[in-house]
Amino acid sequence: MIHMTNSIHNSERLKKNMEEKYGKNMSVMGYYVKNMFRYWRKTFKMMFFYGRSEWSEISVTELFECYNSDSPPLIIDVRTPKEYADGHIPNAILIPVMKLKENFEVLEPFKEKAIVTVCPGGGLSLVAVDILVEGGFADVKSLKGGMDKWTESGYPTMTLKDSETTLEYDESEVHKYEFLDVRFSGEIHHTEDARGLKCPEPILNSRKSIKNLEIGQVMEILTTDQGSQHDIPAWIHVSGNELLLSEDLGSDGFRFLVRKTK
């Protein structure tokens, strides 16, 4: 609201200054209109883009309250089957993030209903929110802090035997990228140092940085968060960019190379 108020005041001041200097001279009105457009474009960008991470998340406390209400949301666990089997929110369904789009038809009845996506730390589930929103789902939120925060808060979980997971998921879809593409020239155009950061920061920072690259340029991502070993390649895959390298550096963390393709 502050940004909108400032924009209104700035645009009114600009209009007054223009009229005092040029009167009603139409030859300069195009300049005035152009600047008005810039002010409002900046306002809407700050209102709807920068605030998005807030309205697209739900806390574990809020989810627990909804979970016990008369109209609980559909909870979609976007992790791997192994992670899901080891412990998940009761009644959550398993759809790994790279399988979301192909399950849109199954999820069709929930297009206008509340959906919450869950991952280990809250980063990959934000990517899942983007996928579902782009697919026309109206009310989608990511669990802030993910299963780590849910478990830490002492909320209920359940486990399954591997044989009880119903959705087949071939992790080779991620691991097949664990080689250096022969077309890679060796030039790195940006290094995103996310070492020491916890999920979802590595994904959020990488998503922001790759927008500043040109098509064909390469970004290096350095992390120490254990979850990024799976989360970063999965995000790159669903974003439509190209994973050139996924490398385990041992005690030094993980290293990824991604080429911007769109």
Secondary structure by P-SEA (a helix, b strand, c coil): caaaaaaaaaaaaaaaaaaaaccccccaaaaaaaaaaaaaaaaaaaaccccccccccccaaaaaaaaaccccccccccccaaaaaacccccbbbbcccccccccccccccccbbbbbbccccaaaaaaaaaaaaacccbbbcccccaaaaaaaccbbbbbcccccccccccccccccccccccccccccccccccccccaaaaaaaaaaaaaccccbbbbbbbcccccccaaaaaaaaacccccccccccccbbbbbbbbcc
